[in-house]
Amino acid sequence: MKYRSALRMLGAEEGDGELSTANVQQALSALQEKGLVWRAARGVYAMEDDSLTDLLRQDGHLMGL
């Protein structure tokens, strides 16, 4: 899973960064505060900048999206 391999790459300890609804909501809020995503509707988020979306897709972070 890319999420777990990214955590390992960042040096996270086992059990750090549990994938939970609360953690995902917190991450989305942080991205909104930074102006990287916007909330289009309840549960629907979009990237603010298409060039960032393209870059993430090229790096393999948005596969299947």
Contacts in CASP RR format, 6 or more apart in sequence:
PFRMAT RR
TARGET T0000
AUTHOR 0000-0000-0000
METHOD contacts of the structure
MODEL  1
MKYRSALRMLGAEEGDGELSTANVQQALSALQEKGLVWRAARGVYAMEDD
SLTDLLRQDGHLMGL
2 61 0 8 1.000
2 63 0 8 1.000
3 19 0 8 1.000
7 16 0 8 1.000
7 17 0 8 1.000
17 23 0 8 1.000
28 37 0 8 1.000
28 39 0 8 1.000
28 45 0 8 1.000
31 37 0 8 1.000
31 45 0 8 1.000
32 38 0 8 1.000
32 39 0 8 1.000
35 48 0 8 1.000
36 47 0 8 1.000
36 48 0 8 1.000
36 49 0 8 1.000
36 52 0 8 1.000
37 45 0 8 1.000
37 46 0 8 1.000
37 47 0 8 1.000
37 48 0 8 1.000
38 45 0 8 1.000
38 46 0 8 1.000
38 48 0 8 1.000
39 45 0 8 1.000
40 46 0 8 1.000
47 53 0 8 1.000
53 62 0 8 1.000
56 62 0 8 1.000
57 63 0 8 1.000
57 65 0 8 1.000
END
